[in-house]
Amino acid sequence: MSDARFIVIGGGVVGAAISYGLARLGHPVTMIDGADDAFRASRANFGLVWVQSKGLGKPDYAAWSRRSAALYEDFRAELEDESGVDCAYHRPGGVTLALSDDELEEQVAILGQIRGEAPAGEFEFEVVERAQLDNMLPGLGPEVVGATYSAHDGETNSLFLLHALHGAFQRRGGAYVQGHHVTGIEAAAGGGYAVSTADGTVHTGDRVVVAAGLGNQELAARVGLEVPVRPVQGQVIVTERADPLLSMPTLNVKQTREGTFMLGASQAEVDYDITTDAAVLKRIAARNLRAFPFLSDLRVVRSWAGLRVMTPDGFPIYDQSPSHPGIFIATGHSGVTTAAAHAYVLADYFSKGEIGAELAGLSSARFHVQA
Amino acid sequence: MSAAVDLAIVGAGPAGMGAALEAARHGLRPVVLDEHGAPGGQIYRNIEGVTRDRPGDLAVLGADYGAGAALVAAFRAADIDYRPGSAVFEVGSGGLGVLSDGVARRLEAREIILATGAMERPVPQPGWTLPGVLSAGAAQTLLKASNLVPAGRVVVAGSGPLLFLLAWQLAEAGVDIAAILRTSPRGNLWRALPHALGLVGNPDVAKGLGWIRALKRRGIPFLEGVTALAAEGDDRVERVRYRRAGGETVLPADTLLLHEGVVPNPQLARASGAAHDFDAARGHLAARHDDWLQTSLDGVALAGDGLRIHGAKAAPALGRWAALGCLLRLGRLEAATAERGRAEARAEVARAARPQAFLHELYRVPDEPMTPRDDDTVVCRCEALTAGEIRRALALDVPGPNQLKAFLRAGMGPCQSRMCAPTVARMFAARDGRGVTEGDHFRLRPPVKPITVRELAEMQDLAAD
């Protein structure tokens, strides 16, 4: 029923992609977003649309990432048509550099296992030796021994992606409200659900999508779903603009269309802390200088820390509340990579009222403690 | 890791020097970090060089500038660990990142005083990015530091006392000033008058009036009530267009100097995470502080014009005031002694800053140039974003400036939003039909001074992680 009214809680890249997907199926949608200073993983993102290394031991997730990457070029073009914003997605493939033989071996073993877990022919990667790598990426440091390459990989400007999604969603007639902190979800008298916010506003709809990032745990618990998420901090460095050098992204260094280099990425369990740490930034700068010594004299324009939305096994959670049918949850840390699948596939599942079997392995049931 | 110092002061302008001298007077040897090669700050820029190499120019630069020489001499003579050429690129409770001679270091400090001074209020005008358009402050710096003056026909536009000082300095240096265009609305004078009581005979006000008289004596046209100012030209400024008394005028010009007053330079204090509020009366962000000028961060204090515009004469006393708080917290002073010193400093600040309220009302910047009506006016210079582009994004109901930054890259460039933040804040307030708040301003990300990837990678004296 495409006339079902949806309330989507969350205006980050996950909530906005689902909202856009629902709106393009004809649903009336209200997207409720938080305040400007909310913890927003979407605004701290590195902007990779990344497949290699995703879904080790979880083939459903690996397949879901590939599916999204395959949809991405159409997604980009459609969003540009509808919003006027080009999110700068391109898919030249991507590489993970190794600074030692051990690193390379480990990386190859992981990708080999992912390939083995995938249906034959669906995931391919190459091990690139140093000599060959020099033809793909200029200016590599002497310590780089080789890399893994996957043609599935690409990159986008995740900030422009968010802009494009918001623009396209509103263009499709979606209603957007911001600065709201959701405090309750309840069954409404006469059917459907009532979503209330801290300032006393109540939004009612037939169905609800909970896509509030780190806020999901608390909201999901209200509707009988266990969604254990915690913040994992990542810090990123951005340099001044330079002439185009890198034609494809690497896992930790990429060059944006504007010419800036982005250097990542750290992981730290520091609770809700988004202050940068000089020691971490130093380590990020040092590691990536070993890979690309030419970065040496570029000026750092900005650094920041953001919080990833991490589940215990690192994989996303897609589920429907057993006690409150029609309330769905979507959470996870790779919202940029999965955005196309969220808009085109997940929104369709939510529209039909049932999540497809391809995502069965990503339900929250996997965290239930057996009594 | 190196041991922590007791007191680090950022900035060797009048406030930083005042703070350092007070610390030294009580037996504490402070570290003073300043990005320039010599003490003096912007106001007394190159004062030692001018005094030594071209003393004749002291007359051009004025008596106030010369007065800085005594302060600099005392600073040089005191037992202070002065480190010129040291740019502070990040600061937090407990320490700061310092870059000098291409080496980045972490300096741990129990107490920090930020005395980073003022900056000119950025006011986007149509054509303000054209070559040949520069801020009056930049022109003054060139004059002080390098003895350079603009050539050709110079138009000076804006408001504020520094505008007249600069015009006077340039005229004395032989520059051809075609006109002085005053943008402050006439109504300002009436709002300012109540603050003028007690200023009769005030030497600073008399001096300001003196500059204006001297400029008028030279026959330089003073045009009041100018609006809709715009710089025009193909590759550089060729004309200045403005409206006045209902009519539009175009003046040929080779250089346009713009100035709309000064505001605290917020960069380092904002990046430190210290709490700020928007001061609606003054039209800028101001750090929250206690009675010892300590910010919301323990052990981080502010002094001088970086706190609020009190002027150069009040700055040394503000520096002393902040230093007394540091000495007290460090256990180097008895409370009674510190409080006595504070009372003296407070009285001196009040005396020196007396003309400020009057000047502020007289030169209050009208909202019009701060929220450009013309869609083509560039607001974010680094990313070349126009007012129209920003308004289109605002129409998507973006919740605040940080989301706007994400959508448009506004404020992401090398200036770290210094130039566009005040304008963007006003555009949000205008959209929502309310006053400007702290939340309308971009969050600031370190580093606030340029540092290269290598300098960061080789940063020294970091705590082991």
Chai-1 contact restraints between the chains, C-beta under 6 A:
chainA,res_idxA,chainB,res_idxB,connection_type,confidence,min_distance_angstrom,max_distance_angstrom,comment,restraint_id
A,A35,B,P399,contact,1.0,0.0,6.0,A-B,restraint_1
A,D36,B,P399,contact,1.0,0.0,6.0,A-B,restraint_2
A,D36,B,G400,contact,1.0,0.0,6.0,A-B,restraint_3
A,D36,B,N402,contact,1.0,0.0,6.0,A-B,restraint_4
A,D36,B,Q403,contact,1.0,0.0,6.0,A-B,restraint_5
A,R43,B,A406,contact,1.0,0.0,6.0,A-B,restraint_6
A,L159,B,A406,contact,1.0,0.0,6.0,A-B,restraint_7
A,H163,B,F407,contact,1.0,0.0,6.0,A-B,restraint_8
A,H166,B,L396,contact,1.0,0.0,6.0,A-B,restraint_9
A,Y176,B,D397,contact,1.0,0.0,6.0,A-B,restraint_10
A,Q178,B,D397,contact,1.0,0.0,6.0,A-B,restraint_11
A,Q178,B,P399,contact,1.0,0.0,6.0,A-B,restraint_12
A,G179,B,P399,contact,1.0,0.0,6.0,A-B,restraint_13
A,T276,B,P446,contact,1.0,0.0,6.0,A-B,restraint_14
A,A278,B,G97,contact,1.0,0.0,6.0,A-B,restraint_15
A,A278,B,R106,contact,1.0,0.0,6.0,A-B,restraint_16
A,A278,B,L462,contact,1.0,0.0,6.0,A-B,restraint_17
A,A279,B,L462,contact,1.0,0.0,6.0,A-B,restraint_18
A,A279,B,D465,contact,1.0,0.0,6.0,A-B,restraint_19
A,L281,B,L456,contact,1.0,0.0,6.0,A-B,restraint_20
A,K282,B,L456,contact,1.0,0.0,6.0,A-B,restraint_21
A,K282,B,M459,contact,1.0,0.0,6.0,A-B,restraint_22
A,A285,B,V453,contact,1.0,0.0,6.0,A-B,restraint_23
A,A285,B,L456,contact,1.0,0.0,6.0,A-B,restraint_24
A,A285,B,A457,contact,1.0,0.0,6.0,A-B,restraint_25
A,A286,B,A457,contact,1.0,0.0,6.0,A-B,restraint_26
A,L289,B,A457,contact,1.0,0.0,6.0,A-B,restraint_27
A,L295,B,V453,contact,1.0,0.0,6.0,A-B,restraint_28
A,S296,B,V453,contact,1.0,0.0,6.0,A-B,restraint_29
A,S296,B,R454,contact,1.0,0.0,6.0,A-B,restraint_30
A,D297,B,T452,contact,1.0,0.0,6.0,A-B,restraint_31
A,L298,B,V453,contact,1.0,0.0,6.0,A-B,restraint_32
A,R299,B,P450,contact,1.0,0.0,6.0,A-B,restraint_33
A,R299,B,T452,contact,1.0,0.0,6.0,A-B,restraint_34
A,V300,B,P447,contact,1.0,0.0,6.0,A-B,restraint_35
A,V300,B,I451,contact,1.0,0.0,6.0,A-B,restraint_36
A,V300,B,L456,contact,1.0,0.0,6.0,A-B,restraint_37
A,V301,B,P414,contact,1.0,0.0,6.0,A-B,restraint_38
A,R302,B,R445,contact,1.0,0.0,6.0,A-B,restraint_39
A,S303,B,R445,contact,1.0,0.0,6.0,A-B,restraint_40
A,S303,B,P446,contact,1.0,0.0,6.0,A-B,restraint_41
A,W304,B,R445,contact,1.0,0.0,6.0,A-B,restraint_42
